[in-house]
Amino acid sequence: MRKPLEVFDRDAEWAELVRYASAPRRGATLGIVSGRRRQGKTFLLDALVRATGGFMFTATESSEVDALRQYADALSAYLGEPTPLRFAHWDEAITRTMATAPDGPLPVVVDEFPFLARASPALPSIIQRALDPAAQRSNTQVRLLLCGSALSFMGGLLSGTAPLRGRAGLELVVPTLDYRLAAEFWQIDDPWTAVQTNAIVGGTPAYRHEFTQDDTPAGPDDFDDWVVRAVLNPSRPLFREARYLLAEEPDLRDPALYHSVLAAVAEGNTQRGGIANYLGRQASDLNHPLRVLEDVGMLTREADAFRDNRSAYRIAEPLVTFYHAVMRPVWGDLERAGRAARIWPRRQATFLSKVAGPHFESICRQWVRWEAGEETFVGYTGLVHRVAAGTVADPVARTSHEVDVAAFGRTGDGREILLGIGEAKWNDVVGRAHLERLNHVRDLLRARRRDLHPDGCSLLLFSGQGFTPELKLIAEQDPGVRLISLDDLYR
């Protein structure tokens, strides 16, 4: 079954959906599809249904009675029933649904499933009962797919003692596009423009078509104009999207608090203590909001590369970072049409330091983890096991050094070793001083007897503005020094 031409990438996801939807196993099966909002889950499932002749129902926020009526109407139309079906409860609806595939495997998609389950909490248990061996005697080959964007809810469907645990034959998470796929999707050939654009809209497909009407920056000279006309324009949907993303999460009961936590992280307060100081609260008061923001996919917590008891919080959605760092402080001015062209130049320094710079560091870590070739680390031909940022203490100078990239591999006996450390500078030309700082950090790590690669810990230097001639000459003579440009990241 060929993937429709209008579906960009998603080859692995499409293959899994096709495998599941066409599995010849007798009886009904269950699949779960989840992912953050605007990633194209509905578009992908709709393509599957159209390709297979399956049934798809998209739920809305409504009462149980209203939802049953909507579901019955949609199923009646699909089956061509002369008299509309009417269900007294979900038991009847699910039983009828399980009988809709008498001639072979057929996908049945229930999109926005959390809306139904919140109105009818017993629905997961009803589906579980319908999938029990006793009920399978009357089931046809329905391939039921439950889809939703509420990550904490969808993840809970199959966890712990949940009714559907152990019932699913598919658990598919549709991710955001990575930075290289995002550049291809936005049809941006210039790496500098691609990084800047990705720092704002990330890899969310809907932001190109639905939210900007295919308005893409034509190149470096058009980027600032694009930000003004497509992102900071109060007439465009992208303008308020970051605020709506939080409002759409049903688990966030106190939006003001969660916005404040995200604002603290966007300002560079990535540690729990720094976030607490920014908010004027005790660190213990943040346990719940931080956990909830992690559960809904707004925050990620990344362990420090060198300190097991330390971690950093980062915002998972670039548009949210951009909103809190750049837009929120001047929101009142931006809401007045025509002001963006004067405001954006004053916010560019903040964009470079709070948004583009940290995002570039994240891209560099992704490159080392998934794309770096064997020539990146001297004498090491295995897979990169782990990549993270970290902090290295300097006891003599009574300070600490931030390491943007720390790459780890494994020896033949499974022991973890440090392959290389790196520094990423988005808006600076990288030179000898940056290399000397990395050399000093490597010496500090050696003094702590950390396991370094026996052929040497490589020094990686990333730059969005290029490298000095002196540094290029050093790198040509020393295989342990690697210079990675924007072209390398997108090659």
Secondary structure per residue as TSV (DSSP state, phi and psi in degrees):
chain	resnum	aa	ss	phi	psi
A	1	M	-	360.0	111.9
A	2	R	-	-76.5	143.1
A	3	K	-	-69.8	134.5
A	4	P	-	-58.8	145.8
A	5	L	T	-62.6	-29.2
A	6	E	T	-76.3	-7.6
A	7	V	S	-90.2	113.8
A	8	F	-	-81.8	131.2
A	9	D	S	54.6	-132.1
A	10	R	-	52.0	31.8
A	11	D	H	-64.4	-43.9
A	12	A	H	-66.0	-42.4
A	13	E	H	-64.8	-41.8
A	14	W	H	-63.3	-42.2
A	15	A	H	-62.1	-40.4
A	16	E	H	-67.7	-41.0
A	17	L	H	-64.4	-42.4
A	18	V	H	-65.1	-42.6
A	19	R	H	-59.3	-46.5
A	20	Y	H	-66.4	-46.0
A	21	A	H	-67.3	-25.3
A	22	S	T	-107.4	7.7
A	23	A	-	-59.0	129.1
A	24	P	-	-78.6	4.9
A	25	R	-	-58.1	142.7
A	26	R	S	-72.0	152.5
A	27	G	S	79.1	178.0
A	28	A	-	-85.0	151.7
A	29	T	E	-132.3	166.7
A	30	L	E	-123.7	137.8
A	31	G	E	-133.0	149.0
A	32	I	E	-119.6	128.6
A	33	V	E	-122.4	125.7
A	34	S	E	-140.4	177.3
A	35	G	-	152.7	160.9
A	36	R	S	-64.0	160.7
A	37	R	T	-63.3	151.2
A	38	R	T	72.5	16.6
A	39	Q	S	-91.2	-3.0
A	40	G	S	94.2	20.4
A	41	K	H	-62.5	-48.8
A	42	T	H	-62.9	-41.5
A	43	F	H	-59.9	-42.3
A	44	L	H	-67.3	-45.2
A	45	L	H	-69.2	-35.9
A	46	D	H	-63.3	-38.9
A	47	A	H	-63.6	-39.5
A	48	L	H	-63.8	-44.6
A	49	V	H	-63.7	-42.0
A	50	R	H	-66.9	-34.6
A	51	A	H	-73.8	-25.2
A	52	T	H	-110.8	-8.3
A	53	G	T	76.8	24.9
A	54	G	-	-82.0	-173.9
A	55	F	E	-116.0	138.3
A	56	M	E	-135.1	131.4
A	57	F	E	-126.0	127.4
A	58	T	E	-106.2	116.0
A	59	A	-	-77.0	158.6
A	60	T	-	-127.6	166.4
A	61	E	S	-70.0	113.2
A	62	S	-	-160.6	174.0
A	63	S	-	-75.7	168.5
A	64	E	H	-62.5	-43.8
A	65	V	H	-62.4	-45.1
A	66	D	H	-65.6	-41.1
A	67	A	H	-62.9	-42.0
A	68	L	H	-61.5	-39.8
A	69	R	H	-64.9	-44.5
A	70	Q	H	-62.9	-42.2
A	71	Y	H	-64.5	-43.5
A	72	A	H	-62.5	-41.1
A	73	D	H	-63.7	-43.6
A	74	A	H	-66.1	-42.4
A	75	L	H	-67.7	-37.5
A	76	S	H	-61.1	-45.6
A	77	A	H	-62.7	-40.2
A	78	Y	H	-65.8	-42.7
A	79	L	H	-80.9	-11.0
A	80	G	T	70.0	33.6
A	81	E	-	-66.8	131.3
A	82	P	S	-66.4	-30.9
A	83	T	S	-117.7	126.6
A	84	P	-	-56.3	138.6
A	85	L	-	-70.0	149.8
A	86	R	-	-137.6	127.9
A	87	F	-	-114.1	133.3
A	88	A	S	-78.3	-27.9
A	89	H	S	-157.9	172.6
A	90	W	H	-69.9	-22.4
A	91	D	H	-55.6	-47.5
A	92	E	H	-65.3	-42.4
A	93	A	H	-63.8	-43.9
A	94	I	H	-70.2	-40.2
A	95	T	H	-58.5	-44.5
A	96	R	H	-66.1	-37.8
A	97	T	H	-62.1	-40.4
A	98	M	T	-68.7	-7.2
A	99	A	T	-105.5	13.6
A	100	T	S	-90.3	1.7
A	101	A	-	-126.6	64.8
A	102	P	T	-75.5	-15.6
A	103	D	T	-107.8	7.7
A	104	G	S	142.6	177.1
A	105	P	-	-58.2	137.5
A	106	L	E	-148.1	125.7
A	107	P	E	-75.2	136.2
A	108	V	E	-124.1	114.0
A	109	V	E	-105.7	129.1
A	110	V	E	-114.3	102.3
A	111	D	E	-86.8	153.7
A	112	E	T	54.5	45.1
A	113	F	H	-57.7	-34.6
A	114	P	H	-55.9	-31.4
A	115	F	H	-61.7	-43.2
A	116	L	H	-67.5	-43.4
A	117	A	H	-69.5	-30.5
A	118	R	H	-73.3	-34.1
A	119	A	H	-76.5	-26.8
A	120	S	-	-134.3	81.7
A	121	P	T	-57.5	-22.8
A	122	A	T	-80.4	-6.3
A	123	L	H	-58.6	-45.4
A	124	P	H	-56.7	-38.1
A	125	S	H	-68.3	-35.7
A	126	I	H	-65.0	-41.9
A	127	I	H	-65.6	-39.7
A	128	Q	H	-58.6	-45.5
A	129	R	H	-63.3	-36.4
A	130	A	H	-68.6	-21.9
A	131	L	H	-94.4	-4.3
A	132	D	S	-62.3	151.8
A	133	P	H	-53.0	-37.0
A	134	A	H	-64.1	-37.7
A	135	A	H	-78.3	-21.5
A	136	Q	H	-65.9	-18.3
A	137	R	T	-62.5	-31.2
A	138	S	T	-101.2	-2.5
A	139	N	-	-81.6	146.5
A	140	T	-	-96.2	-173.1
A	141	Q	-	-84.7	54.5
A	142	V	E	-73.8	132.1
A	143	R	E	-107.1	86.9
A	144	L	E	-74.3	129.1
A	145	L	E	-123.2	117.4
A	146	L	E	-100.8	125.7
A	147	C	E	-124.4	144.6
A	148	G	E	-168.4	158.7
A	149	S	S	-103.6	-10.5
A	150	A	-	-75.9	94.4
A	151	L	H	-60.8	-41.8
A	152	S	H	-64.4	-38.9
A	153	F	H	-69.7	-48.1
A	154	M	H	-63.6	-38.4
A	155	G	H	-65.7	-32.8
A	156	G	H	-73.5	-16.5
A	157	L	T	-60.8	-32.0
A	158	L	T	-115.2	12.8
A	159	S	S	-107.3	160.6
A	160	G	T	54.3	-124.8
A	161	T	T	-103.0	20.4
A	162	A	-	-59.8	146.1
A	163	P	T	-55.9	-33.5
A	164	L	T	-92.5	3.3
A	165	R	T	-60.1	131.6
A	166	G	T	81.9	2.1
A	167	R	T	-98.1	-17.7
A	168	A	E	-85.9	136.7
A	169	G	E	-98.5	-1.6
A	170	L	E	-150.8	132.3
A	171	E	E	-134.8	89.7
A	172	L	E	-105.3	124.6
A	173	V	E	-106.7	121.8
A	174	V	-	-90.6	110.5
A	175	P	-	-86.4	171.4
A	176	T	-	-71.9	157.5
A	177	L	-	-70.2	139.0
A	178	D	-	-72.0	174.1
A	179	Y	H	-62.9	-32.0
A	180	R	H	-77.5	-41.4
A	181	L	H	-64.7	-36.1
A	182	A	H	-62.8	-41.4
A	183	A	H	-62.8	-40.4
A	184	E	H	-65.8	-40.9
A	185	F	H	-65.6	-39.9
A	186	W	T	-81.9	-3.7
A	187	Q	T	56.9	48.5
A	188	I	-	-109.2	117.7
A	189	D	-	-91.5	-25.7
A	190	D	-	-82.8	119.6
A	191	P	H	-60.2	-38.6
A	192	W	H	-61.5	-46.3
A	193	T	H	-65.1	-37.0
A	194	A	H	-63.3	-43.3
A	195	V	H	-65.2	-45.9
A	196	Q	H	-61.8	-43.3
A	197	T	H	-66.4	-42.8
A	198	N	H	-64.5	-30.5
A	199	A	H	-66.1	-20.1
A	200	I	H	-98.8	-51.8
A	201	V	H	-102.9	-7.9
A	202	G	T	61.8	-146.6
A	203	G	T	-111.0	29.3
A	204	T	-	-84.9	112.7
A	205	P	T	-59.6	-37.7
A	206	A	H	-62.5	-22.5
A	207	Y	H	-70.4	-19.5
A	208	R	H	-82.2	-50.4
A	209	H	H	-83.2	-64.0
A	210	E	T	-71.0	-35.2
A	211	F	T	-96.4	-20.6
A	212	T	T	-124.9	3.7
A	213	Q	T	52.3	44.6
A	214	D	T	62.9	22.6
A	215	D	-	-84.1	109.0
A	216	T	-	-119.2	149.7
A	217	P	-	-65.4	128.5
A	218	A	-	-74.7	-16.0
A	219	G	S	164.5	-172.7
A	220	P	H	-56.4	-38.1
A	221	D	H	-72.3	-17.7
A	222	D	H	-102.8	-6.6
A	223	F	H	-62.2	-48.5
A	224	D	H	-61.3	-41.3
A	225	D	H	-64.4	-37.3
A	226	W	H	-64.7	-42.1
A	227	V	I	-59.0	-43.1
A	228	V	I	-66.8	-44.3
A	229	R	I	-85.2	-24.5
A	230	A	I	-112.2	-28.0
A	231	V	I	-107.1	-44.7
A	232	L	S	-95.6	11.0
A	233	N	-	-89.8	114.9
A	234	P	T	-64.7	-9.4
A	235	S	T	-88.5	-7.5
A	236	R	S	-100.7	144.0
A	237	P	T	-59.5	-29.6
A	238	L	H	-65.4	-22.5
A	239	F	H	-58.9	-43.5
A	240	R	H	-104.7	4.9
A	241	E	H	-60.8	-41.2
A	242	A	H	-61.8	-36.8
A	243	R	H	-69.3	-38.6
A	244	Y	H	-69.8	-32.4
A	245	L	H	-57.6	-41.3
A	246	L	H	-72.8	-39.2
A	247	A	H	-65.9	-26.2
A	248	E	T	-79.3	-10.1
A	249	E	-	-86.7	110.9
A	250	P	T	-67.0	-19.1
A	251	D	T	-83.2	-6.7
A	252	L	-	-94.5	99.6
A	253	R	S	-83.8	-22.9
A	254	D	-	-126.5	79.7
A	255	P	H	-54.7	-37.0
A	256	A	H	-60.7	-43.6
A	257	L	H	-64.6	-45.0
A	258	Y	H	-67.4	-37.9
A	259	H	H	-62.0	-38.6
A	260	S	H	-66.8	-40.3
A	261	V	H	-61.9	-45.4
A	262	L	H	-64.2	-38.1
A	263	A	H	-62.6	-39.6
A	264	A	H	-61.8	-43.8
A	265	V	H	-66.8	-42.1
A	266	A	H	-61.7	-28.9
A	267	E	T	-79.8	0.4
A	268	G	T	102.0	5.2
A	269	N	-	-88.7	88.9
A	270	T	-	-94.3	-12.1
A	271	Q	S	-95.5	152.3
A	272	R	H	-55.4	-43.0
A	273	G	H	-64.2	-41.2
A	274	G	H	-64.5	-39.0
A	275	I	H	-64.1	-43.3
A	276	A	H	-62.4	-43.3
A	277	N	H	-62.8	-40.3
A	278	Y	H	-60.9	-37.6
A	279	L	H	-90.4	-8.2
A	280	G	T	69.4	36.8
A	281	R	S	-127.1	170.2
A	282	Q	-	-78.1	145.8
A	283	A	G	-58.7	-34.9
A	284	S	G	-66.3	-23.2
A	285	D	G	-70.3	-14.4
A	286	L	G	-96.2	0.1
A	287	N	H	-55.5	-49.1
A	288	H	H	-68.6	-53.7
A	289	P	H	-60.9	-36.9
A	290	L	H	-66.0	-41.3
A	291	R	H	-65.6	-40.9
A	292	V	H	-65.5	-43.5
A	293	L	H	-63.7	-32.6
A	294	E	H	-67.6	-44.4
A	295	D	H	-62.0	-36.8
A	296	V	T	-88.1	3.4
A	297	G	T	83.4	14.0
A	298	M	S	-85.1	-32.9
A	299	L	E	-120.8	147.9
A	300	T	E	-121.0	148.1
A	301	R	E	-114.4	121.6
A	302	E	E	-113.9	127.4
A	303	A	E	-69.4	143.1
A	304	D	-	-64.5	139.5
A	305	A	S	-63.5	-29.1
A	306	F	S	-120.4	-7.4
A	307	R	-	-129.6	110.8
A	308	D	T	-64.4	-27.4
A	309	N	T	-94.8	14.9
A	310	R	-	-129.3	139.2
A	311	S	E	-144.4	161.6
A	312	A	E	-122.9	140.8
A	313	Y	E	-95.9	137.1
A	314	R	E	-134.6	145.4
A	315	I	E	-76.9	129.9
A	316	A	S	-77.7	-26.6
A	317	E	-	-105.8	112.3
A	318	P	H	-54.7	-36.7
A	319	L	H	-62.1	-32.9
A	320	V	H	-69.3	-40.6
A	321	T	H	-60.6	-45.9
A	322	F	H	-61.5	-42.5
A	323	Y	I	-61.2	-50.1
A	324	H	I	-71.9	-34.7
A	325	A	I	-81.8	-39.0
A	326	V	I	-105.7	-45.3
A	327	M	I	-89.7	-44.0
A	328	R	G	-57.7	-41.0
A	329	P	G	-64.7	-21.0
A	330	V	G	-124.3	29.6
A	331	W	H	-58.6	-43.4
A	332	G	H	-60.3	-39.1
A	333	D	H	-70.6	-39.7
A	334	L	H	-66.1	-31.0
A	335	E	T	-65.0	-19.9
A	336	R	S	-86.3	114.8
A	337	A	T	-54.4	139.3
A	338	G	T	92.7	-4.6
A	339	R	-	-87.8	-21.0
A	340	A	H	-59.0	-37.9
A	341	A	H	-61.5	-29.7
A	342	R	H	-88.8	-27.6
A	343	I	H	-80.7	-40.1
A	344	W	H	-55.9	-45.1
A	345	P	H	-58.1	-31.1
A	346	R	H	-77.9	-17.9
A	347	R	H	-101.6	-2.3
A	348	Q	H	-65.6	-37.5
A	349	A	H	-62.4	-41.0
A	350	T	H	-65.1	-40.6
A	351	F	I	-59.2	-44.9
A	352	L	I	-65.7	-42.1
A	353	S	I	-83.5	-37.7
A	354	K	I	-96.9	-22.4
A	355	V	I	-116.3	-64.9
A	356	A	I	-64.7	-43.1
A	357	G	H	-60.8	-56.0
A	358	P	H	-60.4	-35.2
A	359	H	H	-66.9	-38.9
A	360	F	H	-62.0	-40.9
A	361	E	H	-59.6	-41.3
A	362	S	H	-63.8	-41.3
A	363	I	H	-62.3	-40.6
A	364	C	H	-62.8	-40.2
A	365	R	H	-64.5	-40.6
A	366	Q	H	-60.9	-42.2
A	367	W	I	-61.7	-45.4
A	368	V	I	-64.3	-39.0
A	369	R	I	-70.0	-39.7
A	370	W	I	-117.9	-22.4
A	371	E	I	-117.4	-18.6
A	372	A	-	-60.6	135.0
A	373	G	-	-83.4	175.6
A	374	E	G	-64.4	-24.0
A	375	E	G	-74.9	-7.7
A	376	T	G	-67.7	-37.4
A	377	F	S	-119.3	123.2
A	378	V	T	-62.3	126.2
A	379	G	T	75.1	9.1
A	380	Y	-	-121.4	125.3
A	381	T	-	-117.9	4.4
A	382	G	S	-86.0	-172.2
A	383	L	-	-83.6	147.6
A	384	V	-	-72.7	124.6
A	385	H	-	-85.6	-38.3
A	386	R	E	-157.0	141.7
A	387	V	E	-134.0	133.5
A	388	A	E	-155.7	165.0
A	389	A	E	-89.5	161.9
A	390	G	E	-161.5	175.0
A	391	T	E	-127.4	131.1
A	392	V	E	-116.5	124.3
A	393	A	E	-75.7	142.9
A	394	D	E	-120.9	90.2
A	395	P	T	-62.6	-35.1
A	396	V	T	-67.5	-46.4
A	397	A	T	-82.9	-5.3
A	398	R	T	54.0	49.3
A	399	T	E	-147.4	-172.9
A	400	S	E	-141.0	158.2
A	401	H	E	-120.9	130.9
A	402	E	E	-82.6	133.0
A	403	V	E	-113.6	117.3
A	404	D	E	-71.2	-34.3
A	405	V	E	-137.9	125.0
A	406	A	E	-130.8	119.1
A	407	A	E	-109.0	132.9
A	408	F	E	-120.7	144.7
A	409	G	E	-126.4	-168.7
A	410	R	E	-131.9	143.9
A	411	T	-	-79.7	176.0
A	412	G	T	-61.3	-28.0
A	413	D	T	-92.8	10.9
A	414	G	S	89.3	2.2
A	415	R	-	-77.0	138.4
A	416	E	E	-81.7	135.0
A	417	I	E	-130.6	151.2
A	418	L	E	-85.2	118.8
A	419	L	E	-88.1	-35.1
A	420	G	E	-173.5	158.5
A	421	I	E	-125.4	152.4
A	422	G	E	-143.6	158.7
A	423	E	E	-125.4	135.6
A	424	A	E	-120.1	122.6
A	425	K	E	-123.7	115.7
A	426	W	S	-79.6	-42.1
A	427	N	S	-113.0	16.6
A	428	D	S	-122.8	147.1
A	429	V	-	-78.4	124.0
A	430	V	B	-86.7	133.2
A	431	G	-	-135.3	-161.8
A	432	R	H	-61.0	-35.8
A	433	A	H	-61.1	-37.7
A	434	H	H	-66.3	-39.6
A	435	L	H	-65.3	-41.7
A	436	E	H	-64.6	-36.3
A	437	R	H	-63.5	-43.3
A	438	L	H	-63.7	-38.9
A	439	N	H	-59.3	-42.6
A	440	H	H	-64.2	-41.9
A	441	V	H	-63.5	-40.6
A	442	R	H	-62.6	-38.7
A	443	D	H	-63.5	-39.3
A	444	L	H	-62.6	-40.0
A	445	L	H	-67.7	-38.4
A	446	R	H	-63.3	-39.9
A	447	A	H	-64.7	-26.5
A	448	R	T	-86.1	5.6
A	449	R	T	59.8	29.9
A	450	R	-	-69.0	143.2
A	451	D	-	-68.7	108.0
A	452	L	B	-102.1	156.8
A	453	H	-	-58.6	135.3
A	454	P	T	-60.5	-28.1
A	455	D	T	-88.0	7.6
A	456	G	-	110.7	144.4
A	457	C	-	-84.9	115.1
A	458	S	E	-68.5	150.3
A	459	L	E	-110.0	119.7
A	460	L	E	-110.7	128.6
A	461	L	E	-122.5	120.9
A	462	F	E	-110.8	141.2
A	463	S	E	-147.7	141.4
A	464	G	S	-91.9	-7.4
A	465	Q	S	-120.8	1.8
A	466	G	-	100.7	-174.0
A	467	F	B	-130.3	153.3
A	468	T	-	-72.3	153.1
A	469	P	H	-57.0	-37.7
A	470	E	H	-60.9	-43.6
A	471	L	H	-68.0	-36.9
A	472	K	H	-62.0	-39.8
A	473	L	H	-65.4	-41.8
A	474	I	H	-61.3	-43.6
A	475	A	H	-65.1	-33.4
A	476	E	H	-66.0	-30.2
A	477	Q	H	-93.8	-18.0
A	478	D	-	-122.0	108.2
A	479	P	T	-67.0	-12.9
A	480	G	T	-84.3	-2.4
A	481	V	E	-112.8	121.0
A	482	R	E	-117.9	131.1
A	483	L	E	-106.4	122.8
A	484	I	E	-117.6	116.5
A	485	S	-	-95.1	176.8
A	486	L	H	-61.2	-39.8
A	487	D	H	-61.2	-38.3
A	488	D	H	-64.0	-40.1
A	489	L	H	-65.2	-30.0
A	490	Y	H	-105.3	0.8
A	491	R	-	-73.1	360.0
